[in-house]
């Protein structure tokens, strides 16, 4: 994924890693609202739901 994507720094992202190692960024807004894609195309450069994580780290939750 591109580090220039807003998703990489968003408080609402959840990183999903498949058993084969593929990486997907899931938008938690997409679970509750049709306004947002559950898996937005990358890189995402503009998003009205973006909120900075504010921790300075590029990490997310992982599901295997």
Backbone as CSV, one residue per row, in Angstrom:
resi,resn,N_x,N_y,N_z,CA_x,CA_y,CA_z,C_x,C_y,C_z
1,UNK,0.837,-1.173,0.000,0.000,0.000,0.000,0.884,1.239,0.000
2,UNK,0.328,2.288,-0.455,1.078,3.528,-0.540,1.049,4.276,0.784
3,UNK,2.210,4.718,1.244,2.271,5.486,2.483,1.605,6.846,2.328
4,UNK,1.326,7.266,1.088,0.679,8.551,0.868,-0.837,8.460,1.026
5,UNK,-1.367,7.278,1.256,-2.801,7.100,1.442,-3.213,7.593,2.828
6,UNK,-4.320,8.331,2.883,-4.844,8.781,4.171,-5.177,7.602,5.076
7,UNK,-5.595,6.503,4.486,-5.989,5.331,5.273,-4.867,4.864,6.195
8,UNK,-3.635,4.980,5.743,-2.486,4.533,6.535,-2.391,5.267,7.866
9,UNK,-2.928,6.491,7.925,-2.808,7.324,9.121,-4.144,7.574,9.811
10,UNK,-5.191,6.889,9.385,-6.541,7.159,9.879,-6.874,6.344,11.135
11,UNK,-7.604,6.981,12.035,-8.037,6.320,13.267,-9.079,5.240,13.005
12,UNK,-9.704,5.251,11.830,-10.795,4.324,11.532,-10.374,3.148,10.657
13,UNK,-9.074,2.968,10.456,-8.591,1.881,9.612,-8.371,0.620,10.446
14,UNK,-8.592,-0.493,9.815,-8.235,-1.793,10.389,-7.471,-2.540,9.317
15,UNK,-6.264,-2.948,9.625,-5.439,-3.681,8.674,-5.801,-5.160,8.754
16,UNK,-6.126,-5.725,7.609,-6.455,-7.143,7.508,-5.344,-7.810,6.698
17,UNK,-4.744,-8.853,7.243,-3.703,-9.597,6.535,-4.207,-11.021,6.356
18,UNK,-4.273,-11.450,5.097,-4.774,-12.794,4.802,-3.719,-13.841,5.158
19,UNK,-4.130,-15.075,5.138,-3.215,-16.178,5.394,-2.081,-16.263,4.390
20,UNK,-2.306,-15.711,3.197,-1.276,-15.707,2.154,-0.407,-14.459,2.213
21,UNK,-0.700,-13.556,3.153,0.114,-12.355,3.309,-0.394,-11.130,2.575
22,UNK,-1.527,-11.241,1.870,-2.104,-10.060,1.220,-2.601,-9.111,2.297
23,UNK,-2.442,-7.816,2.051,-2.795,-6.801,3.038,-3.926,-5.935,2.507
24,UNK,-4.957,-5.749,3.329,-6.109,-4.929,2.960,-6.369,-3.924,4.072
25,UNK,-6.831,-2.737,3.695,-7.180,-1.715,4.675,-8.692,-1.572,4.701
26,UNK,-9.291,-1.920,5.833,-10.736,-1.841,5.984,-11.091,-0.547,6.707
27,UNK,-12.094,0.147,6.188,-12.589,1.374,6.805,-13.741,1.024,7.739
28,UNK,-13.597,1.337,9.005,-14.668,1.045,9.965,-15.911,1.883,9.697
29,UNK,-15.743,3.062,9.072,-16.913,3.855,8.673,-17.763,3.057,7.686
30,UNK,-17.117,2.269,6.841,-17.817,1.484,5.831,-18.714,0.404,6.407
31,UNK,-18.504,0.036,7.649,-19.344,-0.963,8.300,-20.701,-0.386,8.698
32,UNK,-20.738,0.918,8.941,-21.957,1.553,9.447,-22.649,2.471,8.445
33,UNK,-21.933,2.877,7.393,-22.490,3.865,6.472,-22.184,3.502,5.021
34,UNK,-23.194,3.628,4.175,-22.995,3.393,2.741,-22.194,4.516,2.086
35,UNK,-21.960,5.605,2.802,-21.189,6.733,2.270,-19.716,6.345,2.084
36,UNK,-19.268,5.331,2.810,-17.868,4.925,2.779,-17.740,3.495,2.269
37,UNK,-16.690,3.257,1.481,-16.396,1.901,1.006,-15.780,1.107,2.154
38,UNK,-16.171,-0.143,2.302,-15.599,-0.984,3.352,-14.101,-1.183,3.109
39,UNK,-13.737,-1.384,1.848,-12.338,-1.510,1.448,-12.072,-0.462,0.370
40,UNK,-11.713,0.765,0.760,-11.534,1.839,-0.217,-10.351,1.573,-1.148
41,UNK,-10.475,2.026,-2.406,-9.347,1.886,-3.332,-8.141,2.664,-2.802
42,UNK,-6.980,2.122,-3.047,-5.739,2.742,-2.566,-4.905,3.260,-3.723
43,UNK,-4.239,4.382,-3.563,-4.218,5.224,-2.375,-5.456,6.115,-2.302
44,UNK,-5.927,6.366,-1.095,-7.027,7.295,-0.866,-6.406,8.635,-0.500
45,UNK,-6.674,9.641,-1.328,-6.054,10.951,-1.131,-6.979,11.953,-0.457
46,UNK,-8.303,11.737,-0.571,-9.294,12.634,0.020,-10.370,11.776,0.668
47,UNK,-10.729,12.109,1.911,-11.789,11.370,2.600,-12.422,12.276,3.652
48,UNK,-13.749,12.432,3.584,-14.442,13.293,4.548,-14.479,12.666,5.943
49,UNK,-14.246,11.376,6.055,-14.273,10.703,7.346,-12.911,10.562,8.003
50,UNK,-11.874,11.089,7.349,-10.516,10.938,7.873,-10.354,11.627,9.223
51,UNK,-9.789,10.897,10.176,-9.383,11.452,11.467,-8.001,10.891,11.767
52,UNK,-7.060,11.778,11.986,-5.694,11.352,12.248,-5.622,10.513,13.511
53,UNK,-4.850,9.451,13.433,-4.642,8.580,14.585,-3.906,9.322,15.690
54,UNK,-3.027,10.235,15.292,-2.331,11.070,16.255,-1.245,10.382,17.055
55,UNK,-0.937,9.112,16.743,0.102,8.416,17.502,1.444,8.407,16.779
56,UNK,1.457,8.881,15.536,2.697,8.939,14.779,3.179,7.603,14.263
57,UNK,2.405,6.552,14.451,2.817,5.226,14.000,1.957,4.764,12.847
58,UNK,2.510,3.918,12.009,1.816,3.358,10.853,1.428,1.916,11.162
59,UNK,0.568,1.733,12.151,0.192,0.371,12.511,-1.317,0.233,12.495
60,UNK,-1.791,-0.989,12.487,-3.215,-1.266,12.533,-3.430,-2.613,13.187
61,UNK,-4.659,-3.006,13.329,-4.957,-4.319,13.878,-4.774,-5.358,12.785
62,UNK,-4.421,-6.548,13.166,-4.212,-7.614,12.187,-5.119,-8.791,12.492
63,UNK,-5.737,-9.322,11.476,-6.510,-10.558,11.571,-5.809,-11.584,10.706
64,UNK,-5.684,-12.794,11.177,-5.014,-13.821,10.378,-5.957,-14.929,10.055
